[in-house]
């Protein structure tokens, strides 16, 4: 299974904090927030196995993107020999 950029939702702030404290997940702390409906969300990068594990623990997981596909696309952009380059040899 690959890695995915996800949005994780739960019903309490404590359960949100547990994601990093108990499960040591790669979550983006600055994205943690309470939603208008009273639930809490945070975004992060998770392997597929962890998505299944957390879903079993009652977390709601929304996959936003395939992180490996994004990495491949960005690598192609960087490695593309046809992309314009700036000659800085005179500086």
Secondary structure, DSSP 4 states (H G I P E B T S, - for coil): --EEEEEEEES-HHHHHHHHHTT--EEEEEEEEE-TTS-EEEEEEEEHHHHHHHHHTT-EEEEEEEHHHHHHHHHHHHH-TTS-----TT-
